[in-house]
Amino acid sequence: QVQLVESGGGLVQPGGSLRLSCANSGGSLDRFAIGWFRQAPGKEREGISCISANGRSTWYRDSVKGRFAVSRDNAENTVYLQMNSLKPEDTAVYYCSGDLRSGNHVCGSRGNEYDYWGQGTQVTVSS
């Protein structure tokens, strides 16, 4: 059974950093493309990054390029989202999502490309 679990959220000052983690408590993550999404209050969910199952393909939303980095450690069964230079507008609930349909080499930026979702972790950027 697939159960994605995010961790690492919290309160951070503007300019600070956080590293989010996504693990599959039901088994391995190594066949999954993983997407990161976020949803701020009153706003639609948006895709911000993804990484292919083999780790060779990544994608970033323009607003996070150069500040966020996605990586995966299949030996540790974990995908990470390193978030640097955080801004108040990054405040949201962050979700990781898993996709088994895309194969090893690609990942998607749209929510309907993912079948499995974590419960979310809150990130608040405020002074």
KAUR-V967683 format. One record per residue. N is the residue number from 1. RES is the residue in three letters. PSI is psi in radians with two decimals (* if undefined). OMEGA is omega in whole degrees, 0 to 359 (999 if undefined). D_LAST is the distance of its C-alpha to the last C-alpha in Angstrom with 2 decimals. Layout:
n->N res->RES psi->PSI omega->OMEGA d_last->D_LAST
n->N res->RES psi->PSI omega->OMEGA d_last->D_LAST
//
This chain:
n->1 res->GLN psi->2.37 omega->181 d_last->40.02
n->2 res->VAL psi->2.19 omega->175 d_last->36.80
n->3 res->GLN psi->1.81 omega->180 d_last->33.63
n->4 res->LEU psi->2.41 omega->182 d_last->30.44
n->5 res->VAL psi->2.13 omega->175 d_last->27.57
n->6 res->GLU psi->2.66 omega->174 d_last->24.00
n->7 res->SER psi->2.88 omega->175 d_last->21.74
n->8 res->GLY psi->-0.07 omega->179 d_last->18.69
n->9 res->GLY psi->3.01 omega->179 d_last->15.92
n->10 res->GLY psi->-2.90 omega->179 d_last->12.87
n->11 res->LEU psi->2.25 omega->181 d_last->9.16
n->12 res->VAL psi->2.62 omega->178 d_last->7.66
n->13 res->GLN psi->2.71 omega->175 d_last->4.99
n->14 res->PRO psi->2.39 omega->184 d_last->6.47
n->15 res->GLY psi->-0.17 omega->181 d_last->9.85
n->16 res->GLY psi->-3.07 omega->183 d_last->10.30
n->17 res->SER psi->2.66 omega->171 d_last->13.34
n->18 res->LEU psi->2.66 omega->172 d_last->14.93
n->19 res->ARG psi->2.06 omega->176 d_last->18.63
n->20 res->LEU psi->2.57 omega->177 d_last->20.10
n->21 res->SER psi->2.60 omega->177 d_last->23.71
n->22 res->CYS psi->2.14 omega->179 d_last->26.46
n->23 res->ALA psi->2.77 omega->176 d_last->29.68
n->24 res->ASN psi->1.80 omega->182 d_last->32.86
n->25 res->SER psi->-0.21 omega->180 d_last->33.87
n->26 res->GLY psi->-0.03 omega->181 d_last->37.18
n->27 res->GLY psi->-2.62 omega->185 d_last->38.29
n->28 res->SER psi->2.71 omega->176 d_last->37.79
n->29 res->LEU psi->-0.05 omega->195 d_last->35.44
n->30 res->ASP psi->-0.23 omega->177 d_last->37.58
n->31 res->ARG psi->-0.02 omega->186 d_last->39.32
n->32 res->PHE psi->2.32 omega->157 d_last->36.27
n->33 res->ALA psi->2.45 omega->183 d_last->34.46
n->34 res->ILE psi->2.29 omega->176 d_last->30.82
n->35 res->GLY psi->2.58 omega->173 d_last->28.44
n->36 res->TRP psi->2.29 omega->179 d_last->24.70
n->37 res->PHE psi->2.84 omega->175 d_last->23.58
n->38 res->ARG psi->2.70 omega->177 d_last->20.55
n->39 res->GLN psi->2.06 omega->177 d_last->20.40
n->40 res->ALA psi->2.73 omega->180 d_last->17.66
n->41 res->PRO psi->2.27 omega->178 d_last->18.46
n->42 res->GLY psi->0.07 omega->181 d_last->21.33
n->43 res->LYS psi->2.81 omega->177 d_last->21.87
n->44 res->GLU psi->2.68 omega->174 d_last->24.55
n->45 res->ARG psi->2.44 omega->179 d_last->24.27
n->46 res->GLU psi->2.50 omega->175 d_last->24.21
n->47 res->GLY psi->2.41 omega->180 d_last->25.43
n->48 res->ILE psi->-0.41 omega->180 d_last->23.27
n->49 res->SER psi->2.77 omega->172 d_last->25.45
n->50 res->CYS psi->2.85 omega->178 d_last->28.66
n->51 res->ILE psi->2.39 omega->180 d_last->31.02
n->52 res->SER psi->2.90 omega->181 d_last->34.75
n->53 res->ALA psi->-0.64 omega->181 d_last->36.61
n->54 res->ASN psi->0.01 omega->176 d_last->37.96
n->55 res->GLY psi->0.03 omega->187 d_last->34.62
n->56 res->ARG psi->-0.28 omega->179 d_last->36.14
n->57 res->SER psi->2.32 omega->176 d_last->34.66
n->58 res->THR psi->2.85 omega->177 d_last->31.03
n->59 res->TRP psi->2.54 omega->177 d_last->29.35
n->60 res->TYR psi->2.48 omega->171 d_last->25.91
n->61 res->ARG psi->2.55 omega->184 d_last->24.62
n->62 res->ASP psi->-0.66 omega->186 d_last->24.28
n->63 res->SER psi->-0.23 omega->180 d_last->20.58
n->64 res->VAL psi->-0.07 omega->180 d_last->19.91
n->65 res->LYS psi->2.37 omega->180 d_last->22.83
n->66 res->GLY psi->-0.21 omega->179 d_last->22.22
n->67 res->ARG psi->-0.60 omega->182 d_last->18.86
n->68 res->PHE psi->2.61 omega->176 d_last->20.11
n->69 res->ALA psi->2.25 omega->179 d_last->23.29
n->70 res->VAL psi->2.47 omega->178 d_last->25.47
n->71 res->SER psi->2.92 omega->178 d_last->28.08
n->72 res->ARG psi->2.58 omega->176 d_last->30.45
n->73 res->ASP psi->1.65 omega->184 d_last->32.37
n->74 res->ASN psi->-0.46 omega->176 d_last->35.33
n->75 res->ALA psi->-0.58 omega->178 d_last->36.67
n->76 res->GLU psi->-0.03 omega->178 d_last->33.56
n->77 res->ASN psi->0.69 omega->186 d_last->33.67
n->78 res->THR psi->2.50 omega->171 d_last->30.01
n->79 res->VAL psi->2.43 omega->184 d_last->28.13
n->80 res->TYR psi->2.62 omega->169 d_last->24.76
n->81 res->LEU psi->1.83 omega->177 d_last->21.98
n->82 res->GLN psi->2.16 omega->183 d_last->20.04
n->83 res->MET psi->2.02 omega->180 d_last->16.82
n->84 res->ASN psi->2.88 omega->178 d_last->15.53
n->85 res->SER psi->0.84 omega->185 d_last->13.38
n->86 res->LEU psi->2.55 omega->181 d_last->11.32
n->87 res->LYS psi->2.75 omega->177 d_last->10.14
n->88 res->PRO psi->-0.56 omega->180 d_last->8.71
n->89 res->GLU psi->-0.10 omega->173 d_last->12.48
n->90 res->ASP psi->-0.11 omega->180 d_last->13.13
n->91 res->THR psi->2.17 omega->183 d_last->12.00
n->92 res->ALA psi->2.99 omega->166 d_last->15.43
n->93 res->VAL psi->2.23 omega->182 d_last->18.04
n->94 res->TYR psi->2.34 omega->182 d_last->19.65
n->95 res->TYR psi->2.46 omega->166 d_last->23.39
n->96 res->CYS psi->2.68 omega->184 d_last->25.99
n->97 res->SER psi->2.64 omega->184 d_last->29.50
n->98 res->GLY psi->2.52 omega->182 d_last->32.91
n->99 res->ASP psi->2.22 omega->177 d_last->35.94
n->100 res->LEU psi->-0.08 omega->189 d_last->39.42
n->101 res->ARG psi->-0.35 omega->190 d_last->41.24
n->102 res->SER psi->-0.17 omega->184 d_last->40.14
n->103 res->GLY psi->-2.94 omega->189 d_last->41.82
n->104 res->ASN psi->-0.32 omega->198 d_last->40.59
n->105 res->HIS psi->-0.14 omega->184 d_last->39.78
n->106 res->VAL psi->2.87 omega->171 d_last->37.49
n->107 res->CYS psi->2.73 omega->186 d_last->34.42
n->108 res->GLY psi->2.75 omega->181 d_last->33.43
n->109 res->SER psi->-0.07 omega->184 d_last->30.50
n->110 res->ARG psi->2.52 omega->183 d_last->31.51
n->111 res->GLY psi->-0.56 omega->183 d_last->30.99
n->112 res->ASN psi->-0.03 omega->175 d_last->34.71
n->113 res->GLU psi->-0.04 omega->185 d_last->35.50
n->114 res->TYR psi->2.43 omega->183 d_last->34.08
n->115 res->ASP psi->-0.34 omega->186 d_last->35.82
n->116 res->TYR psi->2.40 omega->185 d_last->33.66
n->117 res->TRP psi->2.51 omega->171 d_last->30.09
n->118 res->GLY psi->-3.13 omega->183 d_last->27.73
n->119 res->GLN psi->-0.23 omega->178 d_last->25.98
n->120 res->GLY psi->2.66 omega->175 d_last->22.51
n->121 res->THR psi->2.39 omega->185 d_last->19.31
n->122 res->GLN psi->2.30 omega->171 d_last->15.93
n->123 res->VAL psi->2.15 omega->179 d_last->13.10
n->124 res->THR psi->2.15 omega->180 d_last->9.68
n->125 res->VAL psi->1.93 omega->185 d_last->7.10
n->126 res->SER psi->2.58 omega->175 d_last->3.76
n->127 res->SER psi->* omega->999 d_last->0.00
//
